[in-house]
Structures are given as C-alpha cells and as structure tokens.
Amino acid sequence: MNGVNSVVHHLSCAQAQAGHRVEIWGITHSTGPASDYGRPLKTRLFRSRKARFALDPELLHQLDQLVQNRHHQGPSEETVLHLHGGFIPEWASLSRACRRRGIPYVFTAHGSYNVVAMDRSRRRKALYMRLFENRMLRGARAVHCIGRSELEALEVRLPGLPTVLVPNGQAAVAASPEAKSKSTEPVFGFVGRLDRFTKGLDLLVDAFDAYRRRGGTGRLVLIGGGADEKRIRQDVRGRNLEAFVDFAGPRFGQEKLDLMAGFSAFFHPSRNEGMPTAVLEAAALGLPVVVSRETNTAETVKAFGAGIALENNDALHLADAMVRVAQWHARPELAHPIHVAAQGMHREAFDWADIGQRLAVMAQKGPEAAQNGQHSYAGVGRPMHSRTDTPQSVETAFARRA
C-alpha cells in the first residue's frame, strides 16, 4: 500500500473497531478480487475509465442505492463519503454526483495544497483548481488538513472553507528483540525517498560535514532510494565523507524498523511534507526526532520534548542538533527521558483510535466538532474510497488505486 492508501486502511480499521460501520471503496485498473489486508470491513472496487473524469456506472448505481437506503435509516443516520487525495479528476465528478444526490462528503488532501506542492506545475494546478477543485472543496462538509502548512495555504487560497486540522496517526511498531544494538558512536538516520531538495538531504550532508569538521564522530545512515541518489553520493564524495555515510537502500517492514532501532536519532529536515510517516514510526520506536517546521510535526515534538524542533532548517542548526544527539548518545541518562517522551508523543498525539473518532465526528457534524477533540496539534493514493456506517452515521472512505 502506498502512503495514502495506508492511511485509509488504518483510519478505516480504527473506526470499524470503534463500532462504526465502514467500507472501503477503490477505483482501480485491476479487475481481480479486492484484497482486504485482513481488515474487519468490506472492500469494494470499481473500474477506472480511460477518460479520468468518467465514473464506473456501478459506482453511480451504488450512490443511487445510498439515496434509496435513506428511507430505511433512522432520523439521525446518514451516509458520508470521505474522499482522499488532491488533484484526482474522478473526485470532481464524484463530488458533483454526491451534491446532486444530496450525499454529504468530506475531503482530505494529504498535503496536496501546501505552498511548495502547489509550486510544482503551478499554472496547470491553478487552472485545475479554478475549473474543478475549488467547487469540490466548497461543497464539502469538512476539509481535513493533516498539517498546518496546508491549512494556512488553503486559508489564503480559499478563505472560508470548513477546514479542520487533525494529524495522521501511526500504528504501534517495535524492533525485533535481536535488532542491532546501538553503536558505540552516534548514528544519525534518515528514512524516506532520496529526494535531495524536498527532503532536505543536501542540508543533512552539509550538516554532517560541518559536524565532523568540529571534531564530531559517528555515521550518517540513509535508508531509501530515489532518482537523486547519484547526486547525493556526489555530495558525499565531494566532502570526503564516503567512509562515514551509509546508503542502505530501500528497506521495508521489520527489516527497516530493525535498522532504525540502531539510530541515535532520526533526522527529517524536509522542505515540504504532508505528514511524514517515517517521523511517526521513529517516535513509536522511541527514537528522538529532529524535524523541520515543514514536516508539520515540529510543534508537537517541541510540546512533548520528543527531540529537536529546528528553529531554522539549515545546515548550521542541523549540525548543532547532531552535537546534542551525540551528547545524548554518550550519556544514556540524558537520552532516556527523550526516548520516553517520543513514545508518549506517539501514543497521545498520533493514536489512530482517537484520530479515527475525531474524523468520524467531523463527517457527522462538521469541522468544529472534530477540532474539539482531546488533542489539537499542528500537525489513497491514486484514489481509494472508504465507507463507514456508524450507529448514528454512515461514512465511506474513497481512494484511487493504480
């Protein structure tokens, strides 16, 4: 599952386990049976069309069935669709079909509208927004933002939208008992796509160079792959750091978690993010995290004392953070409270059960009800959709799969 589909999976499962009646609907090229990934809920797939704005007639039929089912529901029951992912042509058609039928829907863009993301293909996106996306957004019962950067960008672009800020969650994870123990020297780790600019890996290499020039010891470990790997290797080679930087390649599942367990701290100096899953995984493992404001996790990290929220996302502040991490590594009594705080942050701020309930309330009552949850932090791929029925509402989450 890609990032957005994984969010839909965990969110829908959390809502189903809380007693809501949930289905996941997906639009896909494949025609085989839907995989439910062991979910306690139904997955239903619809065929994608060659013309991206066209919808499978069976999907339209199911919308008509939802309208007919209103006659069998109680006065407080309704069906709500939850659409995931921005700039998806099918959503323009689906949201219009929902408005015509009086079916409410809510929407999560997953970082599609923050300033840096909008700068890519800016003219095409601006035109698409005017023609299609703005109408979909204005017709939503609630627009869910997973990070403050996207919320602020939307407030400028489309003031008055019914927005709500709720982060993604993170399932509990753990390293294997036989996972590699901590090195005698500090290990500064990164996990994710090797995108030199977006992920701030040019800054991270510059910072590691500056840290070592100050007399610092240790290693930099980069887990992941991407088109910029060759350029990043050139950066490393140009600074004579080849003996101290490990390119571990793409790793997944337990193998990835076990490698992360060997980090002294997790670094994510991104220039643009929605809500980086790797940061949340690192916190769940009890790793101190060093994050930029652009990750949309810095305020929460600072509030919990779970690591370092960079004042400025540059090589100087990253090198200073490496010095502090090295001190924590050398003195476990300093590191222990931060490990505990990181796991506490994961449990309290990014718990899927809490987030699932808040988003279910959002679907039923609008953004104000969801924002009044216990925590308020700053915080499907090609589309997948999920539908949830609750004792007092029905929600369907929708995402698109390749």
C-alpha positions, 0 to 999 in steps of 0.5 A: 500500500502506498502512503495514502492508501495506508492511511485509509486502511488504518483510519478505516480499521480504527473506526470499524473497531470503534463500532462504526460501520465502514467500507472501503471503496477503490477505483482501480485498473485491476479487475481481480478480487479486492484484497482486504489486508485482513481488515474487519470491513468490506472492500469494494472496487470499481473500474477506472475509465480511460477518460479520468473524469468518467465514473464506473456506472456501478459506482453511480448505481451504488450512490443511487442505492445510498439515496434509496437506503435513506428511507430505511435509516433512522432520523439521525443516520446518514451516509458520508463519503470521505474522499482522499487525495488532491488533484484526482479528476474522478473526485470532481465528478464524484463530488458533483454526483454526491451534491446532486444526490444530496450525499454529504462528503468530506475531503482530505488532501494529504498535503496536496495544497501546501505552498511548495506542492502547489509550486510544482506545475503551478499554472496547470494546478491553478487552472485545475483548481479554478475549473474543478477543485475549488467547487469540490472543496466548497461543497464539502462538509469538512476539509481535513488538513493533516498539517498546518502548512496546508491549512494556512495555504488553503486559508489564503487560497480559499478563505472560508472553507470548513477546514479542520486540522487533525494529524495522521496517526501511526500504528504501534511498531517495535524492533525485533528483540535481536535488532542491532544494538546501538553503536558505540558512536552516534548514528544519525538516520534518515528514512524516506525517498532520496529526494535531495531538495524536498527532503532536505538531504543536501542540508543533512550532508552539509550538516554532517560535514560541518559536524565532523569538521568540529571534531564530531564522530559517528555515521550518517545512515540513509535508508531509501532510494530515489532518482537523486541518489547519484547526486547525493553520493556526489555530495558525499564524495565531494566532502570526503565523507564516503567512509562515514555515510551509509546508503542502505537502500530501500528497506521495508517492514521489520527489516527497516524498523530493525535498522532504525532501532540502531539510530541515535536519532532520526533526522527529517529536515524536509522542505515540504511534507504532508505528514511524514510517516517515517517521523511517526514510526521513529517516535513509536520506536522511541527514537528522538526526532529532529524535524523541520517546521515543514514536516508539520510535526515540529510543534508537537515534538517541541510540546512533548520534548520528543527531540529537536524542533529546528528553529531554522532548517539549515545546515548550521542548526542541523549540525548543532542538533547532531552535537546534542544527539551525540551528547545524548548518545554518550550519556544514556541518562540524558537520552532516556527521558527523550526516548520516553517522551517520543513514545508518549508523543506517539501514543497521545498525539498520533493514536489512530483510535482517537484520530479515527473518532475525531474524523468520524465526528467531523463527517457527522457534524462538521469541522468544529466538532472534530477540532474539539477533540482531546488533542489539537496539534499542528500537525489513497493514493491514486484514489481509494474510497472508504465507507463507514456506517456508524450507529448514528452515521454512515461514512465511506472512505474513497481512494484511487488505486493504480 
